[in-house]
């Protein structure tokens, strides 16, 4: 019995279709399905530790009216932003600002009723929420309360060491970064629905409008999500997720960004936030000091060891996608911090979530469902120590914390006293609506004298490094709108500014060594 050509062709077609169907079935089996047991791995929250640490960090914030004098250059400018906005001034237009518009709106809110205590409350809320989601992430990967509590302590200690006094945009962005990291943890374990990308996009927009540089997480995660969805043949779902994320993003952008339309500052807002933060400097003479400080922090924190351990563990498919997210975002943040025109220690707050995420990802495998949980907790507590794993170097960070106020008073104490003295003189002698200018690296004189700046750049450092900024500062001062000008003798005057002061202002005898006060001629 022979088979005709038509029958043979039909048979081959059938077998081909069978193989294709079999392949599709295999792909369906290999593609992760929704994880209905994810919640079983989430440890019960213990919020008391986050509550106490958040309270402590907020009490010693420079937003505390008793500690305002300890504000450094950036902190004092952020305090000034709230004071100026309460007086009707706008960020970007009336004073320079490199943080997002939502940060300044929150600063205005926190400065309501003539006090900065609201800023301390906002910082407390941000730190508390950040601590809750930090606990969720570490607890999920460690499956151990002792390990989670241990890492939470170090999380807050590093914030205290790098961010002493608080009041930075990166600090207020932390809770939204950690909620999005928690979202990604759940997504890669198939425990969230695609509709959740709306809130994920909203997080991205909020962070972008608080601390634009921190949005690097979403830039990196988008690429990882793209690869993940391509691998598991989820192109349609990936497109839907993109639309959901964009919807959430635009919802916040249009809502908050409407403020810039009202104030007619959209163009300068884009220039001072987005473009300013992209203006990086990788010249060797600029990189030396930041590179040494960053290297020291990476070694002391143990993140350098953890980075290479995580890099070496990429061959293991377990948790691979979150490892890549942590590694790439960590690197991207370091590049932006290193190339920043004005490096400051607080900028390293941006790497903390990813550094500790890598630590959590290197913890032992999750507890077996049939194992004794209490026994596992005891073994985990005995076997893991972040301090030992980091060669006890984090103790140096703990030693640095109490040294910071001591260093401030040794280096800045006398200057701070003179700023207060001159500010009180201006407050007593200046006209009620008079503008002043501080040729200084600190905005304290404005805050204590309760007078607004006559210039767009309220302090001259670090803006003197750019020719265009020098021109703006010179132009503002040569208008002679400032009734008083305070000059820090350690910051050389520009030639045109110096000649204008000699021509149109007189020196006031204030018996100060570091600062000189000029009063406008009548």
Secondary structure, 3 states (H helix, E strand, C coil): CCCCHHHHHHHHHHHHHHHHHHHHHHHHHHCCCCCCCHHHHCCCCCCHHHHHHHHHHHHCCCCCCCCHHHCCHHHHHHHHHHHHHHCCCCECCCECCCCCHHHHHHHHHHCHHHCCHHHHHHHHHHHHHHHHHHHHHHHHHHCCHHHHHHHHHHHHHHHHHHCCCCCCHHHHHHHHHHHHHHHHHHHHCCCCCHHHHHHHHHHHHHHHCCCHHHHHHHHHHHHHHHHHHHHCCCHHHHHHHHHHHHHHHHHHHHHHHHHHHHHCCHHHHHHHHHHHHHCCCCCHHHHHHHHHHHHHHHHHHCHHHHHHHHHHHHHCCCCHHHHHHHHHHHHHHHHHHHHCCCCCHHHHHHHHHHHHHHHHHCCCCCCCCCCCHHHHHHHHHHHCCHHHHCCCCHHHHHHHHHHHHHHHHHHCHHHHHHHHHHHHHHHHHCCCCCEEEEECCCCHHHHHHCCCECCCCCCCCCHHHCHHHHHHHHHHHHCCCEEEEEEECCCCCCHHHHHHHHHHEEEECCCCCCEEEEEECC
